[in-house]
Amino acid sequence: MSRAFYLLFGVIAYVVFFATFLYLIAFVGDLPWVPVTVDRGGAVIAAMPAAAIDLVLIVLFGVQHSVMARPAFKRAWTRIVPEPIERSVYVLAASLMLILLFWQWRPIPATLWLVQAPALAGILWALFGLGWLIVLLSTFLISHFELFGLKQVWGNLRGQGAVAPTFRTPFFYRLVRHPLYSGFILAFWATPHMTVGHLVLALGMFVYILIAIHHEERDLVDLFGDKYESYRGEVGMLTPKLRR
């Protein structure tokens, strides 16, 4: 019964994540078919209080996302949460933090740039879509279903234990060490209409990504040792490394 329950919980967490991910695309792109986006739908207040609220929401997401991913936290957390659903709990918590951000976001609609030339605007929209495509493809390159907890609950149902992580550098990972984050940065910044509120989101997430990479790489060095150190010396962090 517990194994079946864990599988059900993992599937629900994944469905919530995927719906939240799709909403995030629409939220960042200010797409018309969702009620609340980075530029509309929330309560419009003075710029400074709105920016403060928005930054607090980004910090809350960042703290949850980074702290719960640390090995020391996982070791303590799995004394409370069964190990097969630890990743699913993490995924669900991250999704709920994003939902909180959507719900409480305060738009700051002042325009910083507005690209009206159809060709240039089309290029920016193409880059926006490319960013999200890179994010999604990157998750599959490093085992999408393991990253979001489904592999763990399925393996537990079949009586299989956790598999030790292996060091691999497929496709994008031969060019940059963190293509998933590169995709997010591209998606957050590529817009024909940049408002102050959108800039707050893009800058806040960019700073969070840099902090997250610092902690992730420290964990990866602890896990893979010289192999990751060598990789880090050869491959760029967010963009391909220029070689002589």
C-alpha positions in Angstrom: 0.0 0.0 0.0 2.8 2.4 0.9 4.5 1.8 -2.4 1.3 2.4 -4.4 0.7 5.6 -2.3 4.2 6.8 -3.0 3.7 6.3 -6.7 0.4 8.2 -6.6 2.0 11.0 -4.7 4.8 11.2 -7.2 2.5 11.4 -10.1 0.4 14.1 -8.5 3.6 16.1 -7.7 4.7 15.8 -11.3 1.3 16.9 -12.7 1.4 19.9 -10.4 4.9 20.7 -11.5 4.2 20.4 -15.2 1.1 22.6 -15.0 3.1 25.1 -13.0 5.9 25.0 -15.6 3.5 25.7 -18.4 1.9 28.6 -16.4 5.4 30.0 -15.8 6.0 30.2 -19.6 2.7 32.1 -20.0 3.5 34.2 -16.9 6.9 35.4 -18.1 5.8 35.9 -21.7 2.7 37.9 -20.6 0.6 35.6 -22.8 -3.1 36.5 -23.1 -4.7 33.1 -22.2 -3.8 33.2 -18.4 -5.3 35.7 -15.9 -2.1 36.8 -14.1 1.3 37.5 -15.7 4.4 39.4 -14.9 2.8 42.5 -16.3 -0.9 42.3 -15.5 -3.6 40.8 -13.3 -2.1 41.5 -9.9 -2.8 44.5 -7.7 -0.9 47.5 -9.1 0.7 49.5 -6.3 3.6 52.0 -6.0 6.8 50.9 -7.7 9.0 50.6 -4.7 6.6 48.5 -2.5 5.8 46.4 -5.5 9.5 45.7 -6.2 10.1 44.9 -2.6 7.2 42.4 -2.5 8.4 40.8 -5.8 11.9 40.5 -4.6 10.8 38.8 -1.4 8.8 36.3 -3.5 11.9 35.5 -5.6 14.0 35.1 -2.4 11.4 32.7 -0.9 11.5 30.6 -4.0 15.3 30.7 -4.2 15.8 29.7 -0.5 13.4 26.8 -0.9 14.8 25.7 -4.2 18.4 25.8 -3.0 18.2 24.7 0.6 16.1 21.6 0.0 18.5 20.5 -2.7 21.5 20.4 -0.5 22.8 17.0 0.5 23.0 17.9 4.2 19.3 18.9 4.2 18.3 15.8 2.3 20.0 13.6 4.9 18.1 15.3 7.7 14.9 15.5 5.7 14.7 11.8 4.9 14.5 11.1 8.6 11.0 12.6 8.3 10.0 12.1 4.7 10.4 8.6 3.2 13.3 8.5 0.8 11.4 7.3 -2.3 9.2 10.5 -2.2 11.9 12.9 -1.1 12.4 14.3 -4.6 8.6 14.5 -5.2 8.2 16.5 -2.0 10.9 18.8 -3.2 9.3 19.2 -6.7 5.9 19.9 -5.1 7.3 22.4 -2.7 9.1 24.2 -5.5 5.8 24.3 -7.5 3.9 25.7 -4.6 6.5 28.5 -4.2 6.1 29.4 -7.8 2.3 29.4 -7.4 2.7 31.7 -4.5 4.8 34.0 -6.7 2.2 34.0 -9.4 -0.6 34.7 -6.9 1.2 37.6 -5.0 3.2 39.1 -7.8 2.8 42.9 -8.1 3.2 44.2 -11.7 5.2 47.3 -12.3 4.0 48.3 -15.8 6.4 51.1 -16.7 8.0 50.3 -20.0 11.8 50.1 -20.4 11.8 49.0 -24.0 9.2 48.1 -26.5 10.2 46.5 -29.8 7.6 47.2 -32.5 9.5 46.2 -35.6 7.9 42.9 -36.6 11.1 41.2 -37.6 13.0 42.1 -34.5 10.1 41.3 -32.2 9.8 37.9 -34.0 13.4 37.2 -33.3 13.0 38.0 -29.6 9.9 35.7 -29.4 11.9 33.0 -31.1 14.6 33.3 -28.5 12.0 33.2 -25.8 10.7 29.9 -27.1 14.2 28.6 -27.7 15.0 29.3 -24.0 12.1 27.2 -22.8 13.0 24.4 -25.3 16.5 24.3 -24.0 15.2 24.1 -20.4 13.0 21.1 -21.3 15.5 19.3 -23.4 18.2 19.7 -20.7 16.0 18.0 -18.2 15.6 15.0 -20.5 19.4 14.9 -21.1 20.0 14.4 -17.4 17.0 12.0 -16.8 13.8 14.1 -16.7 11.8 11.6 -14.7 14.5 11.2 -12.1 14.9 14.9 -11.8 11.2 15.3 -11.0 10.8 12.2 -8.8 8.9 9.8 -11.0 11.8 7.4 -11.5 12.3 7.1 -7.7 8.6 6.2 -6.9 8.4 3.8 -9.9 11.6 2.0 -8.9 10.3 1.8 -5.3 7.1 0.2 -6.5 9.1 -2.4 -8.3 11.3 -3.0 -5.3 14.4 -1.4 -6.8 16.8 0.6 -4.7 18.3 4.0 -5.6 21.0 4.0 -8.3 24.3 5.7 -7.6 24.7 8.9 -9.8 27.0 8.8 -12.7 28.9 11.6 -14.3 27.8 12.2 -17.9 28.0 15.2 -20.3 25.4 14.6 -23.1 24.8 17.1 -25.9 24.3 20.6 -24.4 26.4 19.6 -21.4 29.4 19.3 -23.7 29.1 23.0 -24.5 28.0 24.5 -21.1 27.9 23.1 -17.6 24.4 24.4 -16.8 22.3 24.6 -20.0 19.1 24.4 -18.1 19.9 27.6 -16.3 21.1 29.1 -19.6 17.7 28.4 -21.1 16.0 30.1 -18.2 18.1 33.2 -18.5 17.4 33.4 -22.2 13.6 32.9 -21.6 13.5 35.6 -18.9 15.4 38.2 -20.9 14.2 37.7 -24.5 11.1 39.8 -24.7 9.9 42.6 -27.1 8.3 44.4 -24.2 10.4 44.8 -21.1 8.7 46.5 -18.1 10.2 47.4 -14.8 8.3 44.4 -13.2 9.7 42.0 -15.8 13.2 43.4 -15.2 12.8 42.8 -11.5 11.9 39.2 -12.2 14.7 38.7 -14.8 17.4 40.3 -12.5 16.2 38.5 -9.4 16.2 35.1 -11.1 19.6 35.8 -12.6 21.1 36.5 -9.2 19.4 33.4 -7.8 20.8 31.3 -10.6 24.4 32.5 -10.0 24.0 31.6 -6.3 22.4 28.2 -7.1 25.2 27.3 -9.4 27.8 28.1 -6.7 26.2 25.7 -4.3 25.5 23.0 -7.0 29.0 23.0 -8.2 30.4 22.6 -4.7 28.1 19.6 -4.3 29.2 18.2 -7.6 32.9 18.5 -6.8 32.2 16.7 -3.5 30.4 14.0 -5.4 32.6 13.5 -8.5 35.9 15.0 -7.4 38.7 15.6 -10.0 36.4 14.5 -12.8 34.1 17.4 -12.2 37.0 19.8 -11.6 38.5 18.9 -14.9 35.1 19.3 -16.6 34.7 22.7 -15.0 38.0 23.8 -16.3 37.1 22.8 -19.9 33.5 23.8 -20.3 31.9 27.2 -19.8 29.3 27.8 -17.0 26.4 29.3 -18.9 27.9 30.0 -22.4 30.3 28.0 -24.5 33.9 28.6 -23.5 36.1 30.4 -26.0 39.1 28.3 -26.9 42.4 29.5 -28.2 
